[in-house]
Amino acid sequence: MRARRRVLALAAVLLGLTAFLPAPGGEAPPDIAATFSIAAYDPDAKEWGVAVASKYLAVGSAVPFAKAGVGAVATQAQVNVALGPKGLELMAAGKSAEEALKALTDEDKGKDVRQVGLVDAKGEAATFTGPRCNAWAGGKVGKHYAVQGNILTGKEVVDDMAAAYEKAKGPFAWRLMTALEAGEKAGGDKRGKQSAAILIVKEGAGPNRVGDRYVDLRVDDHEKPIQELARILALRVRQPKE
């Protein structure tokens, strides 16, 4: 009897370890940044930014990319982080958001499982959702912004984010936060919550006026990531009075 129990215990341990082993063929399971995000431009403040939330550890390490005078990019779904820098490079070379998006997806063999949102130097926006992204997945473009999401509770997440951003007033950072809050209220990532991030760039707005990173804040693992992101953002940018 004792020997049988030992065998069963060993089998349970080995079964648990398989969760950390690569998939058959030696490939690790794909990282899926199931998320909702907004990439936007404020023409008055001359600021570009991305705000994002997800049931994904440290989503700020994978989704947001931006450069002052160039634009902003959000990369997600079966995320290819190379699309961020490449998108900025294409827009810096003079391509519009639409042109940059086409170039990115034309070159990416995995585009069917990708999701990308871009806004360029002039505020023109574009979004792409591959046909094999996990449902619900989709995006929406408006004046100076693109919102997108995958593994969402439904289309209302994207719709409510867009509506909230368009109606929001005050500093750019807080308008981005308003979009995130609306997305969460509408259902957000249907798997739950874990992380959130906001990145805003502006020429000469980095520390001691060096660089362009005006706001670069992340909540990597938290029960209420959007609320925690709002708390620390208030330490950097004054929250408007209601």
C-alpha positions as CSV (number, residue, x, y, z in Angstrom):
1,M,0.0,0.0,0.0
2,R,2.8,2.4,0.9
3,A,4.6,1.7,-2.3
4,R,1.5,2.4,-4.3
5,R,1.0,5.7,-2.5
6,R,4.6,6.7,-3.3
7,V,4.1,5.9,-7.0
8,L,0.9,8.0,-7.0
9,A,2.6,10.9,-5.3
10,L,5.5,10.8,-7.7
11,A,3.1,10.7,-10.7
12,A,1.3,13.8,-9.3
13,V,4.5,15.7,-9.0
14,L,5.6,14.8,-12.5
15,L,2.2,15.9,-13.8
16,G,2.5,19.2,-12.1
17,L,6.0,19.8,-13.6
18,T,4.7,19.3,-17.1
19,A,3.0,22.7,-16.8
20,F,6.4,24.3,-16.9
21,L,7.8,22.2,-19.8
22,P,8.0,23.3,-23.4
23,A,5.2,22.2,-25.8
24,P,5.9,19.2,-28.0
25,G,8.6,19.9,-30.5
26,G,10.6,22.0,-28.0
27,E,8.5,25.2,-28.4
28,A,7.2,27.0,-25.4
29,P,3.5,28.0,-25.3
30,P,2.9,31.4,-26.8
31,D,2.7,34.5,-24.6
32,I,-0.8,35.9,-25.1
33,A,-1.2,39.5,-24.0
34,A,-5.0,39.3,-23.8
35,T,-5.6,42.9,-23.2
36,F,-7.4,46.1,-23.9
37,S,-5.5,49.2,-24.9
38,I,-5.6,52.7,-26.4
39,A,-2.9,54.4,-28.4
40,A,-3.5,58.1,-28.8
41,Y,-2.2,61.6,-29.6
42,D,-3.0,65.0,-27.9
43,P,-2.3,67.7,-30.5
44,D,-2.6,70.5,-27.9
45,A,-0.1,69.1,-25.5
46,K,2.0,67.4,-28.3
47,E,1.9,64.1,-26.4
48,W,1.7,60.6,-27.7
49,G,0.8,57.7,-25.4
50,V,-0.5,54.2,-24.8
51,A,-2.5,52.9,-21.8
52,V,-3.2,49.2,-21.3
53,A,-4.6,46.7,-18.9
54,S,-4.7,42.9,-18.9
55,K,-4.8,39.5,-17.2
56,Y,-1.1,39.2,-18.1
57,L,2.0,39.6,-15.9
58,A,3.7,42.9,-16.5
59,V,1.7,43.9,-19.6
60,G,3.7,47.2,-19.6
61,S,6.8,45.2,-20.7
62,A,5.1,44.0,-23.9
63,V,2.4,46.3,-25.2
64,P,3.3,50.1,-25.2
65,F,5.8,51.8,-27.4
66,A,6.1,55.5,-28.2
67,K,8.4,58.2,-29.4
68,A,7.9,62.0,-29.3
69,G,7.3,63.5,-32.7
70,V,6.8,60.0,-34.2
71,G,3.9,58.3,-32.7
72,A,2.7,55.4,-30.5
73,V,2.2,51.7,-31.0
74,A,0.3,49.0,-28.9
75,T,1.3,45.4,-29.7
76,Q,-0.8,42.5,-28.2
77,A,-2.6,39.2,-28.6
78,Q,0.1,36.6,-29.5
79,V,2.4,39.5,-29.0
80,N,5.3,40.2,-31.2
81,V,7.2,43.0,-29.4
82,A,9.4,43.7,-32.4
83,L,6.3,45.3,-34.0
84,G,6.6,48.2,-31.5
85,P,10.1,49.5,-32.4
86,K,9.6,48.6,-36.1
87,G,6.3,50.5,-36.2
88,L,8.0,53.6,-34.7
89,E,10.8,53.2,-37.2
90,L,8.5,53.2,-40.1
91,M,6.5,56.2,-38.9
92,A,9.8,58.1,-38.2
93,A,10.7,57.5,-41.9
94,G,7.5,59.3,-42.9
95,K,4.9,56.5,-43.2
96,S,1.4,57.2,-41.9
97,A,-0.1,54.9,-39.3
98,E,-2.0,53.1,-42.0
99,E,1.1,52.6,-44.2
100,A,3.2,51.5,-41.2
101,L,0.5,49.0,-40.2
102,K,0.3,47.5,-43.7
103,A,4.1,47.2,-43.8
104,L,4.2,45.5,-40.3
105,T,1.4,43.0,-41.1
106,D,2.8,42.3,-44.6
107,E,6.1,41.2,-43.1
108,D,4.8,39.3,-40.1
109,K,4.1,35.6,-40.8
110,G,2.2,35.4,-37.6
111,K,-0.1,38.3,-38.3
112,D,-3.3,36.2,-38.0
113,V,-2.8,36.0,-34.2
114,R,-1.5,39.6,-33.7
115,Q,-3.2,42.8,-32.7
116,V,-1.7,46.2,-33.3
117,G,-2.8,49.8,-32.8
118,L,-0.9,52.8,-34.0
119,V,-1.1,56.6,-34.0
120,D,1.3,58.6,-36.1
121,A,3.0,62.1,-35.7
122,K,-0.1,63.8,-37.1
123,G,-2.5,61.8,-35.0
124,E,-3.8,59.6,-37.8
125,A,-4.7,56.2,-36.3
126,A,-5.0,52.6,-37.4
127,T,-5.8,49.3,-35.8
128,F,-5.5,45.6,-36.9
129,T,-6.9,42.4,-35.4
130,G,-5.8,39.1,-36.9
131,P,-8.6,36.7,-37.8
132,R,-7.3,34.0,-35.4
133,C,-7.1,36.3,-32.3
134,N,-9.1,34.9,-29.4
135,A,-12.7,36.2,-29.2
136,W,-13.9,38.6,-28.5
137,A,-11.3,40.6,-30.4
138,G,-11.5,43.8,-32.4
139,G,-10.6,47.5,-32.5
140,K,-12.0,50.9,-33.3
141,V,-10.4,54.1,-34.7
142,G,-11.4,57.7,-33.9
143,K,-9.9,61.1,-34.1
144,H,-6.3,60.8,-32.9
145,Y,-6.8,57.4,-31.2
146,A,-7.1,53.7,-31.8
147,V,-8.6,51.3,-29.2
148,Q,-8.3,47.5,-29.4
149,G,-8.7,44.4,-27.3
150,N,-8.7,40.6,-27.4
151,I,-10.2,37.9,-25.1
152,L,-12.6,40.5,-24.0
153,T,-16.1,40.0,-22.5
154,G,-17.5,41.6,-25.6
155,K,-17.5,44.4,-28.2
156,E,-18.8,46.9,-25.6
157,V,-15.4,47.0,-24.0
158,V,-13.9,48.7,-27.1
159,D,-17.0,50.8,-27.8
160,D,-17.1,52.1,-24.2
161,M,-13.4,52.9,-24.2
162,A,-13.8,55.0,-27.4
163,A,-16.8,56.8,-26.1
164,A,-15.3,57.6,-22.7
165,Y,-12.0,58.9,-24.3
166,E,-13.9,61.2,-26.7
167,K,-16.0,62.7,-23.8
168,A,-13.1,62.9,-21.3
169,K,-11.5,66.3,-20.5
170,G,-8.4,67.4,-18.7
171,P,-4.8,66.2,-19.0
172,F,-4.0,63.6,-21.7
173,A,-2.8,61.1,-19.1
174,W,-6.2,61.1,-17.3
175,R,-8.1,60.9,-20.5
176,L,-6.2,57.7,-21.3
177,M,-7.0,56.5,-17.8
178,T,-10.7,57.3,-18.3
179,A,-10.7,54.9,-21.3
180,L,-9.1,52.1,-19.3
181,E,-11.6,52.5,-16.5
182,A,-14.4,52.4,-19.0
183,G,-13.0,49.2,-20.6
184,E,-12.8,47.6,-17.2
185,K,-16.3,48.7,-16.2
186,A,-17.7,47.2,-19.5
187,G,-16.1,43.8,-18.6
188,G,-12.5,44.1,-19.7
189,D,-10.4,40.9,-20.1
190,K,-12.8,38.0,-19.5
191,R,-10.0,36.1,-17.7
192,G,-9.7,38.7,-15.0
193,K,-7.2,41.4,-13.9
194,Q,-3.5,41.5,-13.2
195,S,-1.5,44.4,-14.7
196,A,-1.8,47.8,-16.2
197,A,0.5,50.5,-17.6
198,I,0.6,53.9,-19.1
199,L,3.4,55.4,-21.3
200,I,3.3,59.1,-22.5
201,V,6.1,60.8,-24.4
202,K,6.7,64.5,-25.1
203,E,9.7,66.2,-26.5
204,G,12.1,67.3,-23.7
205,A,9.7,66.1,-21.0
206,G,12.0,63.3,-19.6
207,P,13.8,63.6,-16.2
208,N,15.8,66.9,-16.0
209,R,14.4,67.7,-19.5
210,V,16.4,64.9,-21.1
211,G,14.6,62.4,-23.3
212,D,10.9,62.2,-24.0
213,R,9.5,59.9,-21.3
214,Y,7.0,62.1,-19.5
215,V,5.0,59.3,-17.9
216,D,6.2,55.7,-17.8
217,L,4.3,53.8,-15.0
218,R,3.5,50.2,-14.6
219,V,1.6,48.0,-12.2
220,D,2.9,44.5,-12.9
221,D,0.9,42.3,-10.6
222,H,-2.1,43.6,-8.5
223,E,-5.6,42.6,-7.6
224,K,-6.9,46.0,-8.8
225,P,-4.2,47.1,-11.4
226,I,-6.1,50.0,-13.0
227,Q,-7.0,51.6,-9.6
228,E,-3.4,51.2,-8.5
229,L,-2.2,52.7,-11.7
230,A,-4.5,55.7,-11.1
231,R,-3.1,56.1,-7.6
232,I,0.5,56.3,-8.7
233,L,-0.3,58.4,-11.8
234,A,-1.8,61.0,-9.4
235,L,1.7,61.3,-7.9
236,R,3.1,62.3,-11.3
237,V,0.2,64.2,-13.0
238,R,-2.4,66.2,-11.0
239,Q,-5.8,64.6,-11.2
240,P,-8.5,67.0,-12.5
241,K,-11.2,67.9,-10.1
242,E,-14.6,66.5,-11.0
